[in-house]
């Protein structure tokens, strides 16, 4: 994995105060093929799962054709609960600035993935510091992985493409990973790396204002609730919430997630970032960055950032170049 990855964003100035990043639901991304798979792929993967377990003398039943529809519904349902954090290898792509950074009025944030990306990252996974731990059911991929680009949909016909590596491995792991990390060649300019999280784990949710949601939040005084001007609710969980020993906390969060889920009016899910992972900032050539600079200057957690830039048009090329921005720290 690349050490430094970049996130193109509109200039939401409170980002530099709250240090939260939005995860976009898989099925709400701008590519209609996100999370897409077909019955042939599921049939091939299921056959390879069955053959693998047979070879290990495990008792399995052949999947009937009618049961494949149930498998597809289950996989699709699981995808509804996942969110994508997209990054790229390059902060200086004019198309990306136009498409994902508010037509050059936005910002690119540089992240150092030698540091833990999420706040509350205390677990150790194969020598790497993790927040969410190991994904036994392949229902999240915390560390960014590079997206593969191709013209044809992935094939799962060959056993090594879909059969588990061991009896203990979740049998749909390869299938899920391939579906989530494969896109059409047309998107190759994005040079995307992505982290996949469970939306239920979000540190903050902006959702519809419903009495049942408010009632559920009131069960724990540590949960902050704000009524927003647009008749929405913002729910903010305290740090390390899912690590509380009292399992009632986890059930409250699960219930809030369930109550806030709405396909017609989907909630927004935000995750806290480890401030030490932010290693640079690039403002677009059309951005009005003065307020954002004040936020950075006033936030002690960002005192380590010296790589702050404004993109400028090149005099002889259709390209941009970064110029350093001087920042007067209020909190040295």
Secondary structure as GFF3:
##gff-version 3
##sequence-region A 1 332
A	DSSP	beta_strand	4	9	.	.	.	ID=ss1
A	DSSP	alpha_helix	15	18	.	.	.	ID=ss2
A	DSSP	beta_strand	20	25	.	.	.	ID=ss3
A	DSSP	three_ten_helix	26	28	.	.	.	ID=ss4
A	DSSP	alpha_helix	39	55	.	.	.	ID=ss5
A	DSSP	alpha_helix	65	80	.	.	.	ID=ss6
A	DSSP	beta_strand	82	88	.	.	.	ID=ss7
A	DSSP	alpha_helix	94	100	.	.	.	ID=ss8
A	DSSP	beta_strand	107	112	.	.	.	ID=ss9
A	DSSP	beta_strand	123	125	.	.	.	ID=ss10
A	DSSP	beta_strand	128	130	.	.	.	ID=ss11
A	DSSP	beta_strand	141	146	.	.	.	ID=ss12
A	DSSP	beta_strand	148	150	.	.	.	ID=ss13
A	DSSP	three_ten_helix	159	161	.	.	.	ID=ss14
A	DSSP	alpha_helix	173	180	.	.	.	ID=ss15
A	DSSP	beta_strand	182	184	.	.	.	ID=ss16
A	DSSP	three_ten_helix	185	190	.	.	.	ID=ss17
A	DSSP	beta_strand	192	198	.	.	.	ID=ss18
A	DSSP	three_ten_helix	199	201	.	.	.	ID=ss19
A	DSSP	beta_strand	204	208	.	.	.	ID=ss20
A	DSSP	alpha_helix	211	217	.	.	.	ID=ss21
A	DSSP	beta_strand	224	227	.	.	.	ID=ss22
A	DSSP	beta_strand	232	236	.	.	.	ID=ss23
A	DSSP	three_ten_helix	241	243	.	.	.	ID=ss24
A	DSSP	alpha_helix	247	260	.	.	.	ID=ss25
A	DSSP	beta_strand	268	272	.	.	.	ID=ss26
A	DSSP	three_ten_helix	275	277	.	.	.	ID=ss27
A	DSSP	beta_strand	278	283	.	.	.	ID=ss28
A	DSSP	alpha_helix	290	298	.	.	.	ID=ss29
A	DSSP	three_ten_helix	300	302	.	.	.	ID=ss30
A	DSSP	beta_strand	308	313	.	.	.	ID=ss31
A	DSSP	beta_strand	320	324	.	.	.	ID=ss32
###
